[in-house]
Amino acid sequence: QHFFYEQRCPSEQLRYEGTIDFVSETLKNKGRSARTINARNAYDSAVYCGATFLTQVINQLTQHAKQSDTSIDLIYFSDHGQEVGHNDDISSHSAIFESGYKIPLFTWHSLPSDSATVTLDAYFELDQLPSTLMGFLNTKTPRLYNSTDDLLSGAFVERPVRQY
């Protein structure tokens, strides 16, 4: 869902293009420019398109796991957040607003997982990703793996949110 958002999915999936709804009216009343409101609608379309794609991937993985009698695991995360008019009249990355740096991360398993339930709503920095991926893939190389950096482990330690 990178900028230019309207280029992130086919034109027939620009679901929110030109939408006037409660959020766009609220943004207008807060003084946001038409450019930012249009970017917010294009961003929402890009998020919708991305979610549609992920649904297709998970459906195909589910089918393949059943057909091959194989366990398949998926981890999904975004590389950054986006601020699209909700806190300021901008549409870009932001280190100031949570919407600009908080990203989705989830796991999906074709079979019930034996691992403990982990709350994924924690502050997580991408330099912690290698340990998280090693834990997820069960390839915990002792020199490189740090359980306190593995978001999916019970030993994960949340770092303080950096203030910019």
Backbone as CSV, one residue per row, in Angstrom:
resi,resn,N_x,N_y,N_z,CA_x,CA_y,CA_z,C_x,C_y,C_z
1,GLN,0.817,-1.182,0.000,0.000,0.000,0.000,0.866,1.253,0.000
2,HIS,1.912,1.234,-0.807,2.807,2.376,-0.929,2.160,3.479,-1.763
3,PHE,2.653,4.669,-1.569,2.265,5.798,-2.392,2.774,5.510,-3.814
4,PHE,2.160,5.725,-4.766,0.896,6.232,-5.187,-0.130,5.112,-5.033
5,TYR,-1.003,5.271,-4.082,-1.908,4.200,-3.666,-2.796,3.694,-4.791
6,GLU,-3.271,4.587,-5.638,-4.185,4.187,-6.712,-3.513,3.283,-7.739
7,GLN,-2.181,3.185,-7.693,-1.455,2.312,-8.619,-1.220,0.921,-8.027
8,ARG,-1.726,0.665,-6.843,-1.440,-0.590,-6.138,-2.445,-1.698,-6.406
9,CYS,-3.458,-1.424,-7.190,-4.416,-2.470,-7.540,-5.108,-2.100,-8.848
10,PRO,-5.726,-3.074,-9.481,-6.420,-2.803,-10.743,-7.526,-1.765,-10.555
11,SER,-7.812,-1.008,-11.619,-8.790,0.082,-11.523,-10.167,-0.404,-11.066
12,GLU,-10.542,-1.648,-11.421,-11.853,-2.157,-10.990,-11.910,-2.441,-9.486
13,GLN,-10.751,-2.430,-8.812,-10.736,-2.643,-7.367,-10.523,-1.350,-6.584
14,LEU,-10.612,-0.218,-7.243,-10.509,1.067,-6.543,-11.842,1.355,-5.870
15,ARG,-12.142,0.528,-4.909,-13.443,0.471,-4.241,-13.876,1.800,-3.621
16,TYR,-12.932,2.562,-3.116,-13.279,3.772,-2.365,-12.997,5.064,-3.138
17,GLU,-12.657,4.953,-4.403,-12.379,6.133,-5.209,-13.605,7.051,-5.235
18,GLY,-13.400,8.304,-4.863,-14.491,9.279,-4.872,-15.509,9.119,-3.756
19,THR,-15.239,8.251,-2.798,-16.179,8.005,-1.708,-16.283,9.213,-0.788
20,ILE,-17.518,9.545,-0.455,-17.771,10.559,0.563,-18.512,9.835,1.685
21,ASP,-17.841,9.694,2.807,-18.426,8.983,3.938,-18.154,9.765,5.217
22,PHE,-18.471,9.177,6.340,-18.304,9.843,7.626,-16.854,10.270,7.839
23,VAL,-15.910,9.381,7.508,-14.493,9.702,7.738,-14.051,10.844,6.831
24,SER,-14.407,10.789,5.544,-13.986,11.871,4.651,-14.627,13.202,5.060
25,GLU,-15.868,13.163,5.517,-16.512,14.391,6.007,-15.810,14.903,7.265
26,THR,-15.444,13.996,8.153,-14.723,14.380,9.368,-13.380,14.998,9.013
27,LEU,-12.663,14.378,8.063,-11.370,14.915,7.643,-11.537,16.307,7.029
28,LYS,-12.569,16.477,6.227,-12.842,17.789,5.615,-13.108,18.832,6.698
29,ASN,-13.908,18.458,7.699,-14.228,19.376,8.802,-12.997,19.710,9.651
30,LYS,-11.994,18.828,9.634,-10.747,19.093,10.366,-9.758,19.900,9.512
31,GLY,-10.192,20.278,8.299,-9.351,21.119,7.461,-8.399,20.369,6.549
32,ARG,-8.604,19.077,6.378,-7.733,18.321,5.483,-8.018,18.716,4.038
33,SER,-6.982,18.727,3.234,-7.120,19.120,1.831,-7.808,18.023,1.032
34,ALA,-8.363,18.408,-0.112,-8.989,17.426,-1.010,-7.950,16.387,-1.437
35,ARG,-6.698,16.816,-1.623,-5.623,15.884,-2.002,-5.457,14.797,-0.947
36,THR,-5.438,15.183,0.321,-5.259,14.216,1.408,-6.481,13.308,1.526
37,ILE,-7.677,13.864,1.384,-8.893,13.040,1.461,-8.929,12.044,0.309
38,ASN,-8.556,12.486,-0.897,-8.499,11.568,-2.040,-7.428,10.503,-1.833
39,ALA,-6.292,10.889,-1.228,-5.239,9.916,-0.932,-5.746,8.893,0.082
40,ARG,-6.513,9.348,1.066,-7.075,8.423,2.059,-7.987,7.410,1.380
41,ASN,-8.820,7.846,0.446,-9.701,6.920,-0.274,-8.895,5.947,-1.129
42,ALA,-7.862,6.441,-1.792,-7.008,5.563,-2.609,-6.270,4.576,-1.711
43,TYR,-5.817,5.035,-0.545,-5.140,4.152,0.403,-6.091,3.053,0.883
44,ASP,-7.320,3.433,1.224,-8.300,2.432,1.652,-8.544,1.400,0.546
45,SER,-8.584,1.848,-0.705,-8.727,0.914,-1.829,-7.526,-0.019,-1.909
46,ALA,-6.327,0.529,-1.712,-5.115,-0.300,-1.752,-5.116,-1.323,-0.620
47,VAL,-5.575,-0.918,0.562,-5.672,-1.857,1.692,-6.688,-2.953,1.365
48,TYR,-7.835,-2.560,0.806,-8.854,-3.530,0.390,-8.277,-4.504,-0.640
49,CYS,-7.560,-3.981,-1.617,-6.955,-4.812,-2.653,-5.940,-5.786,-2.026
50,GLY,-5.134,-5.285,-1.106,-4.160,-6.144,-0.422,-4.841,-7.232,0.391
51,ALA,-5.930,-6.881,1.067,-6.677,-7.869,1.849,-7.314,-8.913,0.944
52,THR,-7.796,-8.485,-0.221,-8.365,-9.423,-1.199,-7.296,-10.401,-1.671
53,PHE,-6.114,-9.883,-1.957,-4.997,-10.739,-2.372,-4.634,-11.741,-1.274
54,LEU,-4.526,-11.264,-0.023,-4.197,-12.170,1.082,-5.268,-13.247,1.254
55,THR,-6.522,-12.904,1.058,-7.602,-13.893,1.117,-7.392,-14.969,0.069
56,GLN,-7.032,-14.557,-1.137,-6.779,-15.524,-2.210,-5.598,-16.418,-1.868
57,VAL,-4.530,-15.838,-1.330,-3.354,-16.625,-0.939,-3.727,-17.651,0.124
58,ILE,-4.446,-17.223,1.159,-4.815,-18.132,2.245,-5.757,-19.225,1.732
59,ASN,-6.696,-18.872,0.871,-7.580,-19.895,0.293,-6.793,-20.915,-0.511
60,GLN,-5.831,-20.466,-1.299,-5.013,-21.394,-2.084,-4.135,-22.259,-1.180
61,LEU,-3.568,-21.657,-0.131,-2.760,-22.434,0.806,-3.610,-23.469,1.541
62,THR,-4.824,-23.093,1.907,-5.734,-24.028,2.572,-6.012,-25.217,1.666
63,GLN,-6.322,-24.932,0.412,-6.584,-25.997,-0.558,-5.371,-26.892,-0.728
64,HIS,-4.207,-26.280,-0.891,-2.979,-27.063,-1.092,-2.656,-27.908,0.135
65,ALA,-2.833,-27.348,1.315,-2.549,-28.100,2.545,-3.461,-29.311,2.651
66,LYS,-4.736,-29.156,2.300,-5.675,-30.279,2.349,-5.334,-31.331,1.309
67,GLN,-5.043,-30.879,0.083,-4.751,-31.815,-1.007,-3.462,-32.583,-0.770
68,SER,-2.470,-31.932,-0.198,-1.169,-32.574,-0.011,-0.979,-33.129,1.391
69,ASP,-1.983,-32.947,2.249,-1.906,-33.387,3.639,-0.615,-32.855,4.292
70,THR,-0.391,-31.559,4.084,0.817,-30.892,4.562,0.427,-29.707,5.426
71,SER,1.209,-29.475,6.446,1.010,-28.293,7.277,1.683,-27.098,6.604
72,ILE,0.961,-26.005,6.501,1.507,-24.786,5.918,1.294,-23.651,6.908
73,ASP,2.341,-22.871,7.109,2.284,-21.724,8.009,2.632,-20.463,7.226
74,LEU,1.974,-19.385,7.568,2.182,-18.103,6.899,2.384,-17.028,7.943
75,ILE,3.329,-16.154,7.683,3.486,-14.957,8.514,3.385,-13.772,7.567
76,TYR,2.599,-12.771,7.959,2.405,-11.584,7.140,2.706,-10.363,7.984
77,PHE,3.412,-9.422,7.386,3.640,-8.144,8.045,3.883,-7.085,6.976
78,SER,3.595,-5.876,7.343,3.852,-4.740,6.477,5.229,-4.193,6.810
79,ASP,5.832,-3.475,5.882,7.159,-2.925,6.164,7.107,-1.557,6.826
80,HIS,5.946,-0.918,6.825,5.804,0.376,7.498,4.331,0.743,7.590
81,GLY,4.034,1.718,8.421,2.681,2.243,8.517,2.504,3.416,7.578
82,GLN,1.333,4.013,7.618,1.032,5.180,6.793,0.149,6.129,7.576
83,GLU,0.450,7.377,7.484,-0.416,8.422,8.000,-1.132,8.997,6.783
84,VAL,-2.454,8.893,6.757,-3.226,9.347,5.602,-4.351,10.271,6.076
85,GLY,-3.946,11.422,6.594,-4.898,12.464,6.935,-5.584,12.369,8.275
86,HIS,-5.402,11.308,9.002,-6.156,11.163,10.243,-5.645,12.065,11.370
87,ASN,-4.356,12.360,11.351,-3.786,13.205,12.396,-3.270,14.543,11.893
88,ASP,-3.017,14.629,10.594,-2.481,15.850,10.007,-2.817,15.844,8.518
89,ASP,-2.570,16.933,7.841,-2.909,17.034,6.426,-1.772,16.479,5.561
90,ILE,-1.413,15.227,5.811,-0.355,14.560,5.055,-0.789,13.150,4.691
91,SER,-0.142,12.616,3.672,-0.285,11.199,3.344,1.118,10.692,3.058
92,SER,1.695,10.050,4.077,3.092,9.645,3.993,3.456,8.785,5.197
93,HIS,4.716,8.399,5.245,5.244,7.756,6.446,5.246,8.798,7.565
94,SER,5.240,8.337,8.786,5.290,9.268,9.900,5.883,8.567,11.106
95,ALA,6.869,9.199,11.705,7.425,8.675,12.951,6.750,9.317,14.150
96,ILE,5.886,10.285,13.891,5.229,11.018,14.971,3.929,10.353,15.393
97,PHE,3.126,9.931,14.406,1.815,9.362,14.684,1.860,7.843,14.595
98,GLU,1.176,7.160,15.514,1.149,5.702,15.536,0.735,5.108,14.190
99,SER,-0.199,5.756,13.504,-0.638,5.253,12.203,0.502,5.229,11.198
100,GLY,1.535,6.003,11.432,2.674,6.053,10.525,3.733,5.006,10.788
101,TYR,3.677,4.354,11.932,4.692,3.336,12.204,4.128,2.011,12.714
102,LYS,2.894,1.974,13.148,2.313,0.719,13.627,1.878,-0.108,12.417
103,ILE,2.288,-1.366,12.368,2.009,-2.210,11.209,1.265,-3.477,11.614
104,PRO,0.523,-4.041,10.661,-0.116,-5.330,10.951,0.908,-6.457,10.871
105,LEU,0.749,-7.435,11.715,1.524,-8.668,11.668,0.604,-9.766,12.151
106,PHE,0.496,-10.834,11.360,-0.296,-11.968,11.820,0.293,-13.257,11.286
107,THR,-0.066,-14.335,11.943,0.321,-15.662,11.476,-0.941,-16.440,11.139
108,TRP,-0.798,-17.357,10.206,-1.883,-18.241,9.808,-1.305,-19.644,9.721
109,HIS,-2.062,-20.609,10.206,-1.618,-22.006,10.200,-2.729,-22.866,9.615
110,SER,-2.361,-23.755,8.695,-3.372,-24.621,8.097,-3.875,-25.660,9.092
111,LEU,-3.055,-25.961,10.072,-3.444,-26.891,11.139,-3.418,-26.138,12.458
112,PRO,-4.195,-26.586,13.433,-4.122,-25.933,14.743,-2.684,-25.924,15.243
113,SER,-2.275,-24.811,15.800,-0.901,-24.650,16.261,-0.765,-25.114,17.704
114,ASP,0.367,-25.763,17.990,0.654,-26.184,19.361,1.252,-25.048,20.181
115,SER,1.695,-24.003,19.499,2.348,-22.910,20.215,1.333,-22.120,21.031
116,ALA,1.847,-21.482,22.061,0.989,-20.682,22.933,0.408,-19.513,22.159
117,THR,-0.735,-19.062,22.610,-1.336,-17.884,22.005,-0.483,-16.671,22.337
118,VAL,-0.171,-15.897,21.317,0.675,-14.731,21.498,-0.109,-13.500,21.076
119,THR,-0.102,-12.484,21.918,-0.734,-11.225,21.552,0.217,-10.471,20.646
120,LEU,-0.260,-10.144,19.445,0.600,-9.494,18.469,0.437,-7.985,18.459
121,ASP,-0.197,-7.425,19.460,-0.379,-5.988,19.530,0.687,-5.399,20.446
122,ALA,1.935,-5.607,20.062,3.056,-5.122,20.855,3.915,-4.210,19.987
123,TYR,4.645,-3.314,20.623,5.587,-2.485,19.883,6.731,-3.390,19.449
124,PHE,7.004,-3.368,18.165,7.933,-4.307,17.558,8.746,-3.552,16.524
125,GLU,10.069,-3.685,16.556,10.921,-3.011,15.592,11.458,-4.031,14.591
126,LEU,11.649,-3.594,13.366,12.026,-4.544,12.319,13.398,-5.164,12.529
127,ASP,14.258,-4.585,13.369,15.515,-5.272,13.642,15.288,-6.498,14.536
128,GLN,14.062,-6.654,15.048,13.694,-7.849,15.800,13.140,-8.941,14.876
129,LEU,12.913,-8.592,13.631,12.316,-9.531,12.685,13.156,-10.792,12.450
130,PRO,14.484,-10.716,12.330,15.239,-11.959,12.102,14.968,-13.026,13.167
131,SER,14.956,-12.644,14.429,14.682,-13.630,15.487,13.252,-14.140,15.404
132,THR,12.299,-13.253,15.073,10.909,-13.672,14.921,10.765,-14.668,13.783
133,LEU,11.406,-14.394,12.655,11.331,-15.321,11.516,12.029,-16.647,11.816
134,MET,13.176,-16.590,12.488,13.859,-17.843,12.853,12.989,-18.677,13.784
135,GLY,12.340,-18.034,14.740,11.445,-18.765,15.628,10.265,-19.342,14.868
136,PHE,9.681,-18.550,13.989,8.537,-18.990,13.187,8.901,-20.183,12.317
137,LEU,10.105,-20.139,11.740,10.566,-21.220,10.849,11.253,-22.352,11.603
138,ASN,11.346,-22.211,12.927,12.004,-23.209,13.774,13.441,-23.458,13.320
139,THR,14.150,-22.394,13.052,15.563,-22.444,12.652,16.357,-21.513,13.550
140,LYS,16.362,-21.791,14.816,16.939,-20.893,15.816,18.454,-21.086,15.915
141,THR,19.173,-20.407,15.050,20.624,-20.439,15.063,21.114,-19.727,16.320
142,PRO,21.826,-20.444,17.202,22.189,-19.857,18.500,22.900,-18.511,18.425
143,ARG,23.791,-18.322,17.473,24.530,-17.061,17.388,23.640,-15.897,16.955
144,LEU,22.567,-16.186,16.228,21.741,-15.133,15.655,20.384,-14.964,16.333
145,TYR,19.868,-16.019,16.906,18.522,-16.000,17.483,18.546,-15.430,18.896
146,ASN,17.599,-14.517,19.170,17.448,-13.954,20.498,15.965,-14.043,20.850
147,SER,15.602,-14.888,21.796,14.186,-15.108,22.123,13.493,-13.831,22.589
148,THR,14.232,-12.897,23.185,13.599,-11.654,23.628,13.223,-10.751,22.454
149,ASP,13.769,-11.034,21.263,13.409,-10.307,20.054,12.398,-11.066,19.198
150,ASP,12.010,-12.249,19.618,11.071,-13.082,18.859,9.647,-12.762,19.320
151,LEU,8.952,-11.987,18.517,7.597,-11.542,18.860,6.667,-12.712,19.151
152,LEU,6.923,-13.867,18.562,6.031,-15.016,18.711,6.416,-15.928,19.872
153,SER,7.479,-15.582,20.588,7.888,-16.422,21.724,7.350,-15.846,23.026
154,GLY,7.235,-16.693,24.008,6.798,-16.246,25.331,7.833,-15.376,26.020
155,ALA,9.064,-15.368,25.492,10.147,-14.598,26.104,10.296,-13.201,25.496
156,PHE,9.444,-12.861,24.523,9.554,-11.562,23.860,9.484,-10.426,24.868
157,VAL,10.370,-9.452,24.703,10.386,-8.271,25.553,10.115,-7.059,24.668
158,GLU,9.015,-6.381,24.961,8.653,-5.194,24.209,9.579,-4.045,24.569
159,ARG,10.086,-3.392,23.558,10.952,-2.233,23.767,10.091,-0.993,24.012
160,PRO,10.660,0.008,24.653,9.899,1.249,24.811,9.684,1.898,23.439
161,VAL,8.534,2.508,23.240,8.257,3.214,21.994,9.194,4.395,21.893
162,ARG,9.869,4.519,20.763,10.787,5.646,20.561,9.985,6.933,20.360
163,GLN,10.439,7.974,20.965,9.806,9.282,20.804,10.651,10.108,19.847
164,TYR,10.010,10.656,18.836,10.723,11.463,17.845,10.363,12.913,17.988
